[in-house]
C-alpha cells in the first residue's frame, strides 16, 4: 500500500493558476515563496506562451489558424507533492499566497487513498494481535494436555532431583519446534497467495490496475526479511508461550 500510494503521489499534480495581471517581477517573487512551501517537489513554471504553443502543436495544422491574440491561457505552476495525507493543508497554504487565482488538486483521491492506507494498516495490526492471542490460547491448551499426560514422568523426575529448568526445557523445545514449523508453513502459504494475487492483477483488464501494477513490490524483494520475521515471531511466541504456561500448569 505504501508503494501504491507513493506511485499515485508521483502521478498527481497540483496546478496553480496565477492572476493574469502579475508582472514578471511579481512572478519571480511568487516563485521564491512557492519554493519555501513544505510538501512540494518538482516545481515547474508553465508560462502562458508555452501553454499556447503546446496547444498549437496538439492541434497540428489547425493550430496555424490560432493567433497570439487568441492566447487565453494563464501562467501556471505544476507541482507534485510528497505526502498525500497533507494535501489539503498544502493547498490551503498555496491559496493564501498573493497572486494565486486558483489551485486545482485531487483532494478527494488523496483522502480516499490515505484512508485506505490507514484502514489496511489498522486491519493488519488487528489481525496480528488476534492471531497472537489465538496462538497463545492454543499453546496454553497444548501445554496443559502435555503436562497432564506426562505427570507420572514429571513426578519421578522431581523425586530423583531434577531441577525446574531441566523439566521445563523439553516443553520449551516443543514450543520452539511448533512455532518454527507453523511460521514456515504460514510463510509459504503467504508466498503462494501473494503470487496468485499478482497474477490476477497482471491479467486484469482494468486500466487503473495496469497502471499501478509496476509499483507493486514482488514477493522475492521482501521474501528474506519476511522469512526472518516469520521465523523469529514463530519461535518467540512458541518459546515464550511455553515458558509462561508450563510454569502455570507444571507448578515446579
Secondary structure as GFF3:
##gff-version 3
##sequence-region A 1 252
A	DSSP	alpha_helix	2	11	.	.	.	ID=ss1
A	DSSP	beta_strand	13	18	.	.	.	ID=ss2
A	DSSP	alpha_helix	24	34	.	.	.	ID=ss3
A	DSSP	beta_strand	40	46	.	.	.	ID=ss4
A	DSSP	alpha_helix	48	59	.	.	.	ID=ss5
A	DSSP	three_ten_helix	60	65	.	.	.	ID=ss6
A	DSSP	three_ten_helix	68	70	.	.	.	ID=ss7
A	DSSP	beta_strand	76	81	.	.	.	ID=ss8
A	DSSP	three_ten_helix	84	86	.	.	.	ID=ss9
A	DSSP	alpha_helix	87	95	.	.	.	ID=ss10
A	DSSP	beta_strand	100	104	.	.	.	ID=ss11
A	DSSP	alpha_helix	107	149	.	.	.	ID=ss12
A	DSSP	alpha_helix	151	159	.	.	.	ID=ss13
A	DSSP	alpha_helix	164	203	.	.	.	ID=ss14
A	DSSP	alpha_helix	207	212	.	.	.	ID=ss15
A	DSSP	three_ten_helix	213	215	.	.	.	ID=ss16
A	DSSP	alpha_helix	219	250	.	.	.	ID=ss17
###
